[in-house]
Amino acid sequence: MRMLTLCRFVAVDETVSYESHPQDPTKTLLKQEAMVTVQGVPLNSYVEDMLTSKISLNAGKGRQAIEWVISKIDAEVKELANSAVKSTDELLMQTKKSLDEITNSARKSMDDISSAAKKSLDDLQNLTPRTNQNLPKF
């Protein structure tokens, strides 16, 4: 980046680079450099030191801002994950409840059909005269 203000007297060349951490692939290394050159100004060494100090302070603020944004994104991702888990648990619970209700209803219907069939068979046996052949009982 080249500063345009006072560019005849002050030059600031700033470089920012990002690269993967050599030992931990989940991390990123940030390298930030600034070269300040002051010419044709009285007390140029003092001005260089002052500018370097200010640039360093601002770089720290930038790092804090990036870390703050990352922490906010991380918190939102965790909140979304927790919400997804809760929603999934609720869905599974509701599905289980529905399946239990269907199973109980089907079981009751089968019991009702079985009772009706047994009653019909008993009624049929009571209407027919007894012979040597007995109808099977259920």
C-alpha positions, 0 to 999 in steps of 0.5 A, a space after each residue: 500500500 502506498 500512502 498518498 498524503 505527504 508522499 514526497 516526504 513519507 513512504 510507507 510500504 505495507 505487506 500482509 500475508 497469510 499462510 498455513 501454520 507448519 505444525 497445526 493445519 487448523 491455524 493460519 499465520 499472519 505476517 504483517 510488515 511495514 517499512 517507513 521511510 521519511 526524507 526531507 523533513 527535519 527530525 526524520 528519525 523521530 517522524 519515522 519512529 512515531 509513524 512506525 509506532 502508530 502503524 504497529 498500534 493499528 496493526 494490533 487493533 486490526 488483529 483484535 478486530 479479526 479475532 472478534 469477528 472470528 469469535 462471533 462467527 464461531 459462536 453463531 456456528 455453535 448456536 446453529 449446531 445446538 439448534 440443529 441437534 435440538 430440532 433433530 431430537 424433537 423430530 425424533 421424539 415426535 416420530 417415535 410418539 407417532 409410531 407408538 400411536 400407530 402401533 397401539 392403534 393397529 394392535 387395538 384394531 387387530 384385537 377388535 377383529 380377532 374378538 369379532 371373528 371369535 364371536 362370529 365363529 361362536 355364534 355360528 357354532 351355536 346355530 348349527 346342530 351338533 354333529 360328529 364333526 366339530 368346528 375348530 375353536 380359536 
